[in-house]
């Protein structure tokens, strides 16, 4: 099963009208936040917000539950992505402290 994940990075002058896409080889119902982090196609450190429908309105929500099902909008995973860093060396250093 393959799932298309849609995203845009506002800092790169991107918006919802023309989104980027990448693939995760899982059913969309089984994808977790770690799958997004592991498969995100750009180098660096990023913060992910997910589009979600709440009370008949579309909203962007922060979601960091490692075991929870990702928020979906219209049956799709749609993200607004903020770049925190162009490289992930700092993240790798922090990860090695906990291994």
mmCIF file as gemmi writes it, N, C-alpha and C atoms, coordinates in Angstrom:
data_model
loop_
_atom_site.group_PDB
_atom_site.id
_atom_site.type_symbol
_atom_site.label_atom_id
_atom_site.label_alt_id
_atom_site.label_comp_id
_atom_site.label_asym_id
_atom_site.label_entity_id
_atom_site.label_seq_id
_atom_site.pdbx_PDB_ins_code
_atom_site.Cartn_x
_atom_site.Cartn_y
_atom_site.Cartn_z
_atom_site.occupancy
_atom_site.B_iso_or_equiv
_atom_site.pdbx_formal_charge
_atom_site.auth_seq_id
_atom_site.auth_asym_id
_atom_site.pdbx_PDB_model_num
ATOM 1 N N . UNK Axp A 1 ? 0.842 -1.171 0 1 0 ? 1 A 1
ATOM 2 C CA . UNK Axp A 1 ? 0 0 0 1 0 ? 1 A 1
ATOM 3 C C . UNK Axp A 1 ? 0.892 1.24 0 1 0 ? 1 A 1
ATOM 4 N N . UNK Axp A 2 ? 0.543 2.22 -0.778 1 0 ? 2 A 1
ATOM 5 C CA . UNK Axp A 2 ? 1.294 3.475 -0.803 1 0 ? 2 A 1
ATOM 6 C C . UNK Axp A 2 ? 0.382 4.637 -0.425 1 0 ? 2 A 1
ATOM 7 N N . UNK Axp A 3 ? 0.974 5.604 0.229 1 0 ? 3 A 1
ATOM 8 C CA . UNK Axp A 3 ? 0.246 6.798 0.635 1 0 ? 3 A 1
ATOM 9 C C . UNK Axp A 3 ? 1.013 8.018 0.158 1 0 ? 3 A 1
ATOM 10 N N . UNK Axp A 4 ? 0.316 8.93 -0.473 1 0 ? 4 A 1
ATOM 11 C CA . UNK Axp A 4 ? 0.895 10.204 -0.875 1 0 ? 4 A 1
ATOM 12 C C . UNK Axp A 4 ? 0.723 11.184 0.282 1 0 ? 4 A 1
ATOM 13 N N . UNK Axp A 5 ? 1.808 11.853 0.634 1 0 ? 5 A 1
ATOM 14 C CA . UNK Axp A 5 ? 1.778 12.859 1.695 1 0 ? 5 A 1
ATOM 15 C C . UNK Axp A 5 ? 2.03 14.205 1.029 1 0 ? 5 A 1
ATOM 16 N N . UNK Axp A 6 ? 1.12 15.131 1.221 1 0 ? 6 A 1
ATOM 17 C CA . UNK Axp A 6 ? 1.183 16.452 0.589 1 0 ? 6 A 1
ATOM 18 C C . UNK Axp A 6 ? 1.721 17.466 1.588 1 0 ? 6 A 1
ATOM 19 N N . UNK Axp A 7 ? 2.581 18.371 1.108 1 0 ? 7 A 1
ATOM 20 C CA . UNK Axp A 7 ? 3.129 19.369 2.011 1 0 ? 7 A 1
ATOM 21 C C . UNK Axp A 7 ? 3.542 20.63 1.254 1 0 ? 7 A 1
ATOM 22 N N . UNK Axp A 8 ? 3.658 21.711 2.029 1 0 ? 8 A 1
ATOM 23 C CA . UNK Axp A 8 ? 4.224 22.947 1.494 1 0 ? 8 A 1
ATOM 24 C C . UNK Axp A 8 ? 4.999 23.636 2.602 1 0 ? 8 A 1
ATOM 25 N N . UNK Axp A 9 ? 5.966 24.455 2.186 1 0 ? 9 A 1
ATOM 26 C CA . UNK Axp A 9 ? 6.826 25.178 3.12 1 0 ? 9 A 1
ATOM 27 C C . UNK Axp A 9 ? 6.634 26.667 2.855 1 0 ? 9 A 1
ATOM 28 N N . UNK Axp A 10 ? 5.871 27.358 3.7 1 0 ? 10 A 1
ATOM 29 C CA . UNK Axp A 10 ? 5.593 28.782 3.464 1 0 ? 10 A 1
ATOM 30 C C . UNK Axp A 10 ? 6.856 29.64 3.35 1 0 ? 10 A 1
ATOM 31 N N . UNK Axp A 11 ? 7.912 29.288 4.102 1 0 ? 11 A 1
ATOM 32 C CA . UNK Axp A 11 ? 9.156 30.067 4.037 1 0 ? 11 A 1
ATOM 33 C C . UNK Axp A 11 ? 9.815 30 2.663 1 0 ? 11 A 1
ATOM 34 N N . UNK Axp A 12 ? 9.452 29.006 1.867 1 0 ? 12 A 1
ATOM 35 C CA . UNK Axp A 12 ? 9.962 28.873 0.5 1 0 ? 12 A 1
ATOM 36 C C . UNK Axp A 12 ? 8.974 29.444 -0.519 1 0 ? 12 A 1
ATOM 37 N N . UNK Axp A 13 ? 8.074 30.284 -0.051 1 0 ? 13 A 1
ATOM 38 C CA . UNK Axp A 13 ? 7.028 30.889 -0.892 1 0 ? 13 A 1
ATOM 39 C C . UNK Axp A 13 ? 6.126 29.849 -1.535 1 0 ? 13 A 1
ATOM 40 N N . UNK Axp A 14 ? 5.877 28.751 -0.831 1 0 ? 14 A 1
ATOM 41 C CA . UNK Axp A 14 ? 4.948 27.731 -1.298 1 0 ? 14 A 1
ATOM 42 C C . UNK Axp A 14 ? 3.633 27.904 -0.56 1 0 ? 14 A 1
ATOM 43 N N . UNK Axp A 15 ? 2.565 27.348 -1.16 1 0 ? 15 A 1
ATOM 44 C CA . UNK Axp A 15 ? 1.265 27.422 -0.502 1 0 ? 15 A 1
ATOM 45 C C . UNK Axp A 15 ? 0.421 26.217 -0.878 1 0 ? 15 A 1
ATOM 46 N N . UNK Axp A 16 ? -0.775 26.18 -0.358 1 0 ? 16 A 1
ATOM 47 C CA . UNK Axp A 16 ? -1.666 25.039 -0.578 1 0 ? 16 A 1
ATOM 48 C C . UNK Axp A 16 ? -2.11 24.865 -2.024 1 0 ? 16 A 1
ATOM 49 N N . UNK Axp A 17 ? -1.987 25.89 -2.82 1 0 ? 17 A 1
ATOM 50 C CA . UNK Axp A 17 ? -2.452 25.802 -4.201 1 0 ? 17 A 1
ATOM 51 C C . UNK Axp A 17 ? -1.568 24.915 -5.074 1 0 ? 17 A 1
ATOM 52 N N . UNK Axp A 18 ? -0.312 24.775 -4.693 1 0 ? 18 A 1
ATOM 53 C CA . UNK Axp A 18 ? 0.609 23.924 -5.448 1 0 ? 18 A 1
ATOM 54 C C . UNK Axp A 18 ? 1.546 23.26 -4.446 1 0 ? 18 A 1
ATOM 55 N N . UNK Axp A 19 ? 1.179 22.045 -4.029 1 0 ? 19 A 1
ATOM 56 C CA . UNK Axp A 19 ? 1.913 21.377 -2.966 1 0 ? 19 A 1
ATOM 57 C C . UNK Axp A 19 ? 2.939 20.393 -3.51 1 0 ? 19 A 1
ATOM 58 N N . UNK Axp A 20 ? 3.915 20.098 -2.668 1 0 ? 20 A 1
ATOM 59 C CA . UNK Axp A 20 ? 4.89 19.044 -2.921 1 0 ? 20 A 1
ATOM 60 C C . UNK Axp A 20 ? 4.278 17.726 -2.449 1 0 ? 20 A 1
ATOM 61 N N . UNK Axp A 21 ? 4.935 16.64 -2.818 1 0 ? 21 A 1
ATOM 62 C CA . UNK Axp A 21 ? 4.403 15.332 -2.454 1 0 ? 21 A 1
ATOM 63 C C . UNK Axp A 21 ? 5.551 14.35 -2.247 1 0 ? 21 A 1
ATOM 64 N N . UNK Axp A 22 ? 5.366 13.43 -1.312 1 0 ? 22 A 1
ATOM 65 C CA . UNK Axp A 22 ? 6.274 12.291 -1.196 1 0 ? 22 A 1
ATOM 66 C C . UNK Axp A 22 ? 5.447 11.063 -0.822 1 0 ? 22 A 1
ATOM 67 N N . UNK Axp A 23 ? 6.066 9.905 -0.949 1 0 ? 23 A 1
ATOM 68 C CA . UNK Axp A 23 ? 5.354 8.64 -0.76 1 0 ? 23 A 1
ATOM 69 C C . UNK Axp A 23 ? 5.869 7.93 0.482 1 0 ? 23 A 1
ATOM 70 N N . UNK Axp A 24 ? 4.93 7.347 1.219 1 0 ? 24 A 1
ATOM 71 C CA . UNK Axp A 24 ? 5.261 6.422 2.302 1 0 ? 24 A 1
ATOM 72 C C . UNK Axp A 24 ? 4.578 5.107 1.952 1 0 ? 24 A 1
ATOM 73 N N . UNK Axp A 25 ? 5.326 4.04 2.02 1 0 ? 25 A 1
ATOM 74 C CA . UNK Axp A 25 ? 4.805 2.736 1.62 1 0 ? 25 A 1
ATOM 75 C C . UNK Axp A 25 ? 4.1 2.038 2.777 1 0 ? 25 A 1
ATOM 76 N N . UNK Axp A 26 ? 2.998 2.656 3.18 1 0 ? 26 A 1
ATOM 77 C CA . UNK Axp A 26 ? 2.108 2.133 4.216 1 0 ? 26 A 1
ATOM 78 C C . UNK Axp A 26 ? 0.702 2.619 3.912 1 0 ? 26 A 1
ATOM 79 N N . UNK Axp A 27 ? -0.267 1.957 4.504 1 0 ? 27 A 1
ATOM 80 C CA . UNK Axp A 27 ? -1.638 2.439 4.448 1 0 ? 27 A 1
ATOM 81 C C . UNK Axp A 27 ? -1.712 3.735 5.249 1 0 ? 27 A 1
ATOM 82 N N . UNK Axp A 28 ? -2.419 4.731 4.743 1 0 ? 28 A 1
ATOM 83 C CA . UNK Axp A 28 ? -2.444 6.031 5.42 1 0 ? 28 A 1
ATOM 84 C C . UNK Axp A 28 ? -2.959 5.945 6.858 1 0 ? 28 A 1
ATOM 85 N N . UNK Axp A 29 ? -3.763 4.956 7.154 1 0 ? 29 A 1
ATOM 86 C CA . UNK Axp A 29 ? -4.283 4.802 8.517 1 0 ? 29 A 1
ATOM 87 C C . UNK Axp A 29 ? -3.21 4.327 9.494 1 0 ? 29 A 1
ATOM 88 N N . UNK Axp A 30 ? -2.127 3.739 8.969 1 0 ? 30 A 1
ATOM 89 C CA . UNK Axp A 30 ? -1.065 3.187 9.807 1 0 ? 30 A 1
ATOM 90 C C . UNK Axp A 30 ? 0.132 4.12 9.958 1 0 ? 30 A 1
ATOM 91 N N . UNK Axp A 31 ? 0.122 5.252 9.297 1 0 ? 31 A 1
ATOM 92 C CA . UNK Axp A 31 ? 1.266 6.159 9.325 1 0 ? 31 A 1
ATOM 93 C C . UNK Axp A 31 ? 1.28 6.957 10.629 1 0 ? 31 A 1
ATOM 94 N N . UNK Axp A 32 ? 2.451 7.011 11.243 1 0 ? 32 A 1
ATOM 95 C CA . UNK Axp A 32 ? 2.663 7.75 12.492 1 0 ? 32 A 1
ATOM 96 C C . UNK Axp A 32 ? 3.61 8.91 12.22 1 0 ? 32 A 1
ATOM 97 N N . UNK Axp A 33 ? 3.76 9.787 13.2 1 0 ? 33 A 1
ATOM 98 C CA . UNK Axp A 33 ? 4.624 10.957 13.043 1 0 ? 33 A 1
ATOM 99 C C . UNK Axp A 33 ? 6.068 10.556 12.745 1 0 ? 33 A 1
ATOM 100 N N . UNK Axp A 34 ? 6.54 9.454 13.31 1 0 ? 34 A 1
ATOM 101 C CA . UNK Axp A 34 ? 7.918 9.012 13.04 1 0 ? 34 A 1
ATOM 102 C C . UNK Axp A 34 ? 8.084 8.604 11.57 1 0 ? 34 A 1
ATOM 103 N N . UNK Axp A 35 ? 7.038 8.056 10.96 1 0 ? 35 A 1
ATOM 104 C CA . UNK Axp A 35 ? 7.096 7.729 9.526 1 0 ? 35 A 1
ATOM 105 C C . UNK Axp A 35 ? 7.287 8.996 8.698 1 0 ? 35 A 1
ATOM 106 N N . UNK Axp A 36 ? 6.618 10.063 9.104 1 0 ? 36 A 1
ATOM 107 C CA . UNK Axp A 36 ? 6.777 11.343 8.403 1 0 ? 36 A 1
ATOM 108 C C . UNK Axp A 36 ? 8.217 11.819 8.537 1 0 ? 36 A 1
ATOM 109 N N . UNK Axp A 37 ? 8.744 11.804 9.75 1 0 ? 37 A 1
ATOM 110 C CA . UNK Axp A 37 ? 10.11 12.262 9.99 1 0 ? 37 A 1
ATOM 111 C C . UNK Axp A 37 ? 11.126 11.4 9.242 1 0 ? 37 A 1
ATOM 112 N N . UNK Axp A 38 ? 10.921 10.102 9.245 1 0 ? 38 A 1
ATOM 113 C CA . UNK Axp A 38 ? 11.87 9.187 8.593 1 0 ? 38 A 1
ATOM 114 C C . UNK Axp A 38 ? 11.845 9.286 7.073 1 0 ? 38 A 1
ATOM 115 N N . UNK Axp A 39 ? 10.714 9.662 6.506 1 0 ? 39 A 1
ATOM 116 C CA . UNK Axp A 39 ? 10.566 9.669 5.053 1 0 ? 39 A 1
ATOM 117 C C . UNK Axp A 39 ? 10.541 11.055 4.424 1 0 ? 39 A 1
ATOM 118 N N . UNK Axp A 40 ? 10.581 12.105 5.235 1 0 ? 40 A 1
ATOM 119 C CA . UNK Axp A 40 ? 10.527 13.449 4.666 1 0 ? 40 A 1
ATOM 120 C C . UNK Axp A 40 ? 11.715 13.643 3.734 1 0 ? 40 A 1
ATOM 121 N N . UNK Axp A 41 ? 11.475 14.114 2.504 1 0 ? 41 A 1
ATOM 122 C CA . UNK Axp A 41 ? 12.505 14.067 1.464 1 0 ? 41 A 1
ATOM 123 C C . UNK Axp A 41 ? 13.584 15.15 1.512 1 0 ? 41 A 1
ATOM 124 N N . UNK Axp A 42 ? 13.459 16.132 2.38 1 0 ? 42 A 1
ATOM 125 C CA . UNK Axp A 42 ? 14.429 17.221 2.405 1 0 ? 42 A 1
ATOM 126 C C . UNK Axp A 42 ? 15.358 17.1 3.614 1 0 ? 42 A 1
ATOM 127 N N . UNK Axp A 43 ? 16.637 17.454 3.437 1 0 ? 43 A 1
ATOM 128 C CA . UNK Axp A 43 ? 17.54 17.424 4.578 1 0 ? 43 A 1
ATOM 129 C C . UNK Axp A 43 ? 17.222 18.57 5.536 1 0 ? 43 A 1
ATOM 130 N N . UNK Axp A 44 ? 17.533 18.378 6.782 1 0 ? 44 A 1
ATOM 131 C CA . UNK Axp A 44 ? 17.314 19.421 7.769 1 0 ? 44 A 1
ATOM 132 C C . UNK Axp A 44 ? 16.371 18.97 8.862 1 0 ? 44 A 1
ATOM 133 N N . UNK Axp A 45 ? 16.052 19.924 9.704 1 0 ? 45 A 1
ATOM 134 C CA . UNK Axp A 45 ? 15.137 19.685 10.822 1 0 ? 45 A 1
ATOM 135 C C . UNK Axp A 45 ? 13.876 20.501 10.561 1 0 ? 45 A 1
ATOM 136 N N . UNK Axp A 46 ? 12.705 19.873 10.732 1 0 ? 46 A 1
ATOM 137 C CA . UNK Axp A 46 ? 11.44 20.502 10.38 1 0 ? 46 A 1
ATOM 138 C C . UNK Axp A 46 ? 10.405 20.314 11.475 1 0 ? 46 A 1
ATOM 139 N N . UNK Axp A 47 ? 9.432 21.22 11.472 1 0 ? 47 A 1
ATOM 140 C CA . UNK Axp A 47 ? 8.28 21.113 12.351 1 0 ? 47 A 1
ATOM 141 C C . UNK Axp A 47 ? 7.054 20.928 11.461 1 0 ? 47 A 1
ATOM 142 N N . UNK Axp A 48 ? 6.216 19.965 11.787 1 0 ? 48 A 1
ATOM 143 C CA . UNK Axp A 48 ? 5.083 19.603 10.943 1 0 ? 48 A 1
ATOM 144 C C . UNK Axp A 48 ? 3.76 19.974 11.605 1 0 ? 48 A 1
ATOM 145 N N . UNK Axp A 49 ? 2.897 20.624 10.83 1 0 ? 49 A 1
ATOM 146 C CA . UNK Axp A 49 ? 1.51 20.879 11.238 1 0 ? 49 A 1
ATOM 147 C C . UNK Axp A 49 ? 0.602 20.184 10.226 1 0 ? 49 A 1
ATOM 148 N N . UNK Axp A 50 ? -0.505 19.684 10.71 1 0 ? 50 A 1
ATOM 149 C CA . UNK Axp A 50 ? -1.382 18.889 9.866 1 0 ? 50 A 1
ATOM 150 C C . UNK Axp A 50 ? -2.737 19.56 9.7 1 0 ? 50 A 1
ATOM 151 N N . UNK Axp A 51 ? -3.239 19.498 8.49 1 0 ? 51 A 1
ATOM 152 C CA . UNK Axp A 51 ? -4.558 20.056 8.213 1 0 ? 51 A 1
ATOM 153 C C . UNK Axp A 51 ? -5.602 19.074 8.72 1 0 ? 51 A 1
ATOM 154 N N . UNK Axp A 52 ? -6.65 19.64 9.322 1 0 ? 52 A 1
ATOM 155 C CA . UNK Axp A 52 ? -7.664 18.832 9.972 1 0 ? 52 A 1
ATOM 156 C C . UNK Axp A 52 ? -8.98 19.577 9.908 1 0 ? 52 A 1
ATOM 157 N N . UNK Axp A 53 ? -10.072 18.851 9.837 1 0 ? 53 A 1
ATOM 158 C CA . UNK Axp A 53 ? -11.381 19.505 9.851 1 0 ? 53 A 1
ATOM 159 C C . UNK Axp A 53 ? -11.948 19.456 11.26 1 0 ? 53 A 1
ATOM 160 N N . UNK Axp A 54 ? -12.316 20.632 11.751 1 0 ? 54 A 1
ATOM 161 C CA . UNK Axp A 54 ? -12.878 20.749 13.091 1 0 ? 54 A 1
ATOM 162 C C . UNK Axp A 54 ? -14.077 21.677 13.022 1 0 ? 54 A 1
ATOM 163 N N . UNK Axp A 55 ? -15.225 21.17 13.408 1 0 ? 55 A 1
ATOM 164 C CA . UNK Axp A 55 ? -16.472 21.935 13.384 1 0 ? 55 A 1
ATOM 165 C C . UNK Axp A 55 ? -16.706 22.579 12.012 1 0 ? 55 A 1
ATOM 166 N N . UNK Axp A 56 ? -16.538 21.769 10.983 1 0 ? 56 A 1
ATOM 167 C CA . UNK Axp A 56 ? -16.777 22.157 9.592 1 0 ? 56 A 1
ATOM 168 C C . UNK Axp A 56 ? -15.839 23.25 9.092 1 0 ? 56 A 1
ATOM 169 N N . UNK Axp A 57 ? -14.694 23.41 9.75 1 0 ? 57 A 1
ATOM 170 C CA . UNK Axp A 57 ? -13.683 24.372 9.304 1 0 ? 57 A 1
ATOM 171 C C . UNK Axp A 57 ? -12.347 23.656 9.209 1 0 ? 57 A 1
ATOM 172 N N . UNK Axp A 58 ? -11.519 24.09 8.286 1 0 ? 58 A 1
ATOM 173 C CA . UNK Axp A 58 ? -10.18 23.521 8.214 1 0 ? 58 A 1
ATOM 174 C C . UNK Axp A 58 ? -9.26 24.295 9.143 1 0 ? 58 A 1
ATOM 175 N N . UNK Axp A 59 ? -8.484 23.548 9.917 1 0 ? 59 A 1
ATOM 176 C CA . UNK Axp A 59 ? -7.548 24.131 10.868 1 0 ? 59 A 1
ATOM 177 C C . UNK Axp A 59 ? -6.21 23.401 10.738 1 0 ? 59 A 1
ATOM 178 N N . UNK Axp A 60 ? -5.147 24.05 11.215 1 0 ? 60 A 1
ATOM 179 C CA . UNK Axp A 60 ? -3.825 23.443 11.267 1 0 ? 60 A 1
ATOM 180 C C . UNK Axp A 60 ? -3.547 23.089 12.722 1 0 ? 60 A 1
ATOM 181 N N . UNK Axp A 61 ? -3.175 21.84 12.944 1 0 ? 61 A 1
ATOM 182 C CA . UNK Axp A 61 ? -2.91 21.426 14.317 1 0 ? 61 A 1
ATOM 183 C C . UNK Axp A 61 ? -1.487 20.878 14.454 1 0 ? 61 A 1
ATOM 184 N N . UNK Axp A 62 ? -0.903 21.136 15.612 1 0 ? 62 A 1
ATOM 185 C CA . UNK Axp A 62 ? 0.377 20.546 15.97 1 0 ? 62 A 1
ATOM 186 C C . UNK Axp A 62 ? 0.079 19.141 16.469 1 0 ? 62 A 1
ATOM 187 N N . UNK Axp A 63 ? 0.886 18.202 16.057 1 0 ? 63 A 1
ATOM 188 C CA . UNK Axp A 63 ? 0.62 16.816 16.445 1 0 ? 63 A 1
ATOM 189 C C . UNK Axp A 63 ? 1.947 16.116 16.696 1 0 ? 63 A 1
ATOM 190 N N . UNK Axp A 64 ? 2.163 15.692 17.926 1 0 ? 64 A 1
ATOM 191 C CA . UNK Axp A 64 ? 3.423 15.041 18.277 1 0 ? 64 A 1
ATOM 192 C C . UNK Axp A 64 ? 3.233 13.722 19.01 1 0 ? 64 A 1
ATOM 193 N N . UNK Axp A 65 ? 2.024 13.172 18.965 1 0 ? 65 A 1
ATOM 194 C CA . UNK Axp A 65 ? 1.764 11.898 19.618 1 0 ? 65 A 1
ATOM 195 C C . UNK Axp A 65 ? 2.454 10.783 18.82 1 0 ? 65 A 1
ATOM 196 N N . UNK Axp A 66 ? 3.463 10.121 19.388 1 0 ? 66 A 1
ATOM 197 C CA . UNK Axp A 66 ? 4.222 9.136 18.614 1 0 ? 66 A 1
ATOM 198 C C . UNK Axp A 66 ? 3.438 7.89 18.228 1 0 ? 66 A 1
ATOM 199 N N . UNK Axp A 67 ? 2.36 7.58 18.924 1 0 ? 67 A 1
ATOM 200 C CA . UNK Axp A 67 ? 1.606 6.365 18.612 1 0 ? 67 A 1
ATOM 201 C C . UNK Axp A 67 ? 0.23 6.65 18.014 1 0 ? 67 A 1
ATOM 202 N N . UNK Axp A 68 ? -0.173 7.9 17.989 1 0 ? 68 A 1
ATOM 203 C CA . UNK Axp A 68 ? -1.497 8.255 17.489 1 0 ? 68 A 1
ATOM 204 C C . UNK Axp A 68 ? -1.573 8.292 15.969 1 0 ? 68 A 1
ATOM 205 N N . UNK Axp A 69 ? -2.77 8.076 15.461 1 0 ? 69 A 1
ATOM 206 C CA . UNK Axp A 69 ? -3.006 8.191 14.016 1 0 ? 69 A 1
ATOM 207 C C . UNK Axp A 69 ? -2.937 9.66 13.618 1 0 ? 69 A 1
ATOM 208 N N . UNK Axp A 70 ? -2.278 9.931 12.51 1 0 ? 70 A 1
ATOM 209 C CA . UNK Axp A 70 ? -2.126 11.32 12.067 1 0 ? 70 A 1
ATOM 210 C C . UNK Axp A 70 ? -3.459 11.937 11.671 1 0 ? 70 A 1
ATOM 211 N N . UNK Axp A 71 ? -3.604 13.227 11.901 1 0 ? 71 A 1
ATOM 212 C CA . UNK Axp A 71 ? -4.81 13.924 11.443 1 0 ? 71 A 1
ATOM 213 C C . UNK Axp A 71 ? -4.886 13.891 9.918 1 0 ? 71 A 1
ATOM 214 N N . UNK Axp A 72 ? -6.088 13.749 9.416 1 0 ? 72 A 1
ATOM 215 C CA . UNK Axp A 72 ? -6.306 13.72 7.969 1 0 ? 72 A 1
ATOM 216 C C . UNK Axp A 72 ? -7.291 14.829 7.599 1 0 ? 72 A 1
ATOM 217 N N . UNK Axp A 73 ? -7.196 15.264 6.366 1 0 ? 73 A 1
ATOM 218 C CA . UNK Axp A 73 ? -8.144 16.23 5.834 1 0 ? 73 A 1
ATOM 219 C C . UNK Axp A 73 ? -8.632 15.698 4.502 1 0 ? 73 A 1
ATOM 220 N N . UNK Axp A 74 ? -9.907 15.474 4.395 1 0 ? 74 A 1
ATOM 221 C CA . UNK Axp A 74 ? -10.491 14.955 3.164 1 0 ? 74 A 1
ATOM 222 C C . UNK Axp A 74 ? -9.825 13.643 2.746 1 0 ? 74 A 1
ATOM 223 N N . UNK Axp A 75 ? -9.471 12.812 3.751 1 0 ? 75 A 1
ATOM 224 C CA . UNK Axp A 75 ? -8.856 11.514 3.49 1 0 ? 75 A 1
ATOM 225 C C . UNK Axp A 75 ? -7.39 11.574 3.089 1 0 ? 75 A 1
ATOM 226 N N . UNK Axp A 76 ? -6.75 12.739 3.24 1 0 ? 76 A 1
ATOM 227 C CA . UNK Axp A 76 ? -5.348 12.904 2.846 1 0 ? 76 A 1
ATOM 228 C C . UNK Axp A 76 ? -4.537 13.432 4.024 1 0 ? 76 A 1
ATOM 229 N N . UNK Axp A 77 ? -3.243 13.15 3.98 1 0 ? 77 A 1
ATOM 230 C CA . UNK Axp A 77 ? -2.314 13.761 4.928 1 0 ? 77 A 1
ATOM 231 C C . UNK Axp A 77 ? -1.774 15.014 4.251 1 0 ? 77 A 1
ATOM 232 N N . UNK Axp A 78 ? -2.092 16.169 4.838 1 0 ? 78 A 1
ATOM 233 C CA . UNK Axp A 78 ? -1.669 17.461 4.276 1 0 ? 78 A 1
ATOM 234 C C . UNK Axp A 78 ? -0.936 18.214 5.391 1 0 ? 78 A 1
ATOM 235 N N . UNK Axp A 79 ? 0.29 18.667 5.065 1 0 ? 79 A 1
ATOM 236 C CA . UNK Axp A 79 ? 1.117 19.297 6.086 1 0 ? 79 A 1
ATOM 237 C C . UNK Axp A 79 ? 1.576 20.688 5.669 1 0 ? 79 A 1
ATOM 238 N N . UNK Axp A 80 ? 1.651 21.558 6.66 1 0 ? 80 A 1
ATOM 239 C CA . UNK Axp A 80 ? 2.331 22.853 6.54 1 0 ? 80 A 1
ATOM 240 C C . UNK Axp A 80 ? 3.621 22.668 7.32 1 0 ? 80 A 1
ATOM 241 N N . UNK Axp A 81 ? 4.756 22.834 6.651 1 0 ? 81 A 1
ATOM 242 C CA . UNK Axp A 81 ? 6.044 22.473 7.223 1 0 ? 81 A 1
ATOM 243 C C . UNK Axp A 81 ? 6.881 23.725 7.473 1 0 ? 81 A 1
ATOM 244 N N . UNK Axp A 82 ? 7.463 23.817 8.654 1 0 ? 82 A 1
ATOM 245 C CA . UNK Axp A 82 ? 8.355 24.919 8.998 1 0 ? 82 A 1
ATOM 246 C C . UNK Axp A 82 ? 9.773 24.38 9.106 1 0 ? 82 A 1
ATOM 247 N N . UNK Axp A 83 ? 10.685 24.988 8.378 1 0 ? 83 A 1
ATOM 248 C CA . UNK Axp A 83 ? 12.09 24.586 8.452 1 0 ? 83 A 1
ATOM 249 C C . UNK Axp A 83 ? 12.721 25.207 9.691 1 0 ? 83 A 1
ATOM 250 N N . UNK Axp A 84 ? 13.302 24.368 10.541 1 0 ? 84 A 1
ATOM 251 C CA . UNK Axp A 84 ? 13.993 24.833 11.731 1 0 ? 84 A 1
ATOM 252 C C . UNK Axp A 84 ? 15.49 24.967 11.485 1 0 ? 84 A 1
ATOM 253 N N . UNK Axp A 85 ? 16.011 24.111 10.607 1 0 ? 85 A 1
ATOM 254 C CA . UNK Axp A 85 ? 17.44 24.107 10.311 1 0 ? 85 A 1
ATOM 255 C C . UNK Axp A 85 ? 17.649 23.453 8.953 1 0 ? 85 A 1
ATOM 256 N N . UNK Axp A 86 ? 18.684 23.897 8.232 1 0 ? 86 A 1
ATOM 257 C CA . UNK Axp A 86 ? 19.004 23.291 6.934 1 0 ? 86 A 1
ATOM 258 C C . UNK Axp A 86 ? 19.724 21.964 7.089 1 0 ? 86 A 1
ATOM 259 N N . UNK Axp A 87 ? 20.329 21.709 8.236 1 0 ? 87 A 1
ATOM 260 C CA . UNK Axp A 87 ? 20.978 20.411 8.422 1 0 ? 87 A 1
ATOM 261 C C . UNK Axp A 87 ? 20.451 19.775 9.698 1 0 ? 87 A 1
ATOM 262 N N . UNK Axp A 88 ? 20.693 18.488 9.823 1 0 ? 88 A 1
ATOM 263 C CA . UNK Axp A 88 ? 20.179 17.793 11.003 1 0 ? 88 A 1
ATOM 264 C C . UNK Axp A 88 ? 21.312 17.305 11.892 1 0 ? 88 A 1
ATOM 265 N N . UNK Axp A 89 ? 22.496 17.918 11.808 1 0 ? 89 A 1
ATOM 266 C CA . UNK Axp A 89 ? 23.623 17.504 12.646 1 0 ? 89 A 1
ATOM 267 C C . UNK Axp A 89 ? 23.301 17.703 14.117 1 0 ? 89 A 1
ATOM 268 N N . UNK Axp A 90 ? 22.669 18.806 14.458 1 0 ? 90 A 1
ATOM 269 C CA . UNK Axp A 90 ? 22.307 19.058 15.856 1 0 ? 90 A 1
ATOM 270 C C . UNK Axp A 90 ? 21.34 17.999 16.355 1 0 ? 90 A 1
ATOM 271 N N . UNK Axp A 91 ? 20.367 17.637 15.511 1 0 ? 91 A 1
ATOM 272 C CA . UNK Axp A 91 ? 19.394 16.614 15.885 1 0 ? 91 A 1
ATOM 273 C C . UNK Axp A 91 ? 20.093 15.273 16.097 1 0 ? 91 A 1
ATOM 274 N N . UNK Axp A 92 ? 21.058 14.934 15.229 1 0 ? 92 A 1
ATOM 275 C CA . UNK Axp A 92 ? 21.773 13.675 15.368 1 0 ? 92 A 1
ATOM 276 C C . UNK Axp A 92 ? 22.561 13.646 16.668 1 0 ? 92 A 1
ATOM 277 N N . UNK Axp A 93 ? 23.166 14.772 17.05 1 0 ? 93 A 1
ATOM 278 C CA . UNK Axp A 93 ? 23.906 14.841 18.31 1 0 ? 93 A 1
ATOM 279 C C . UNK Axp A 93 ? 22.965 14.591 19.485 1 0 ? 93 A 1
ATOM 280 N N . UNK Axp A 94 ? 21.799 15.206 19.466 1 0 ? 94 A 1
ATOM 281 C CA . UNK Axp A 94 ? 20.834 15.044 20.549 1 0 ? 94 A 1
ATOM 282 C C . UNK Axp A 94 ? 20.352 13.601 20.61 1 0 ? 94 A 1
ATOM 283 N N . UNK Axp A 95 ? 20.09 12.991 19.435 1 0 ? 95 A 1
ATOM 284 C CA . UNK Axp A 95 ? 19.638 11.612 19.401 1 0 ? 95 A 1
ATOM 285 C C . UNK Axp A 95 ? 20.682 10.674 19.997 1 0 ? 95 A 1
ATOM 286 N N . UNK Axp A 96 ? 21.972 10.934 19.725 1 0 ? 96 A 1
ATOM 287 C CA . UNK Axp A 96 ? 23.025 10.047 20.222 1 0 ? 96 A 1
ATOM 288 C C . UNK Axp A 96 ? 23.141 10.111 21.742 1 0 ? 96 A 1
ATOM 289 N N . UNK Axp A 97 ? 22.706 11.204 22.347 1 0 ? 97 A 1
ATOM 290 C CA . UNK Axp A 97 ? 22.74 11.315 23.8 1 0 ? 97 A 1
ATOM 291 C C . UNK Axp A 97 ? 21.768 10.358 24.469 1 0 ? 97 A 1
ATOM 292 N N . UNK Axp A 98 ? 20.719 9.997 23.748 1 0 ? 98 A 1
ATOM 293 C CA . UNK Axp A 98 ? 19.676 9.144 24.328 1 0 ? 98 A 1
ATOM 294 C C . UNK Axp A 98 ? 19.782 7.7 23.893 1 0 ? 98 A 1
ATOM 295 N N . UNK Axp A 99 ? 20.802 7.349 23.139 1 0 ? 99 A 1
ATOM 296 C CA . UNK Axp A 99 ? 20.945 5.971 22.658 1 0 ? 99 A 1
ATOM 297 C C . UNK Axp A 99 ? 21.804 5.161 23.587 1 0 ? 99 A 1
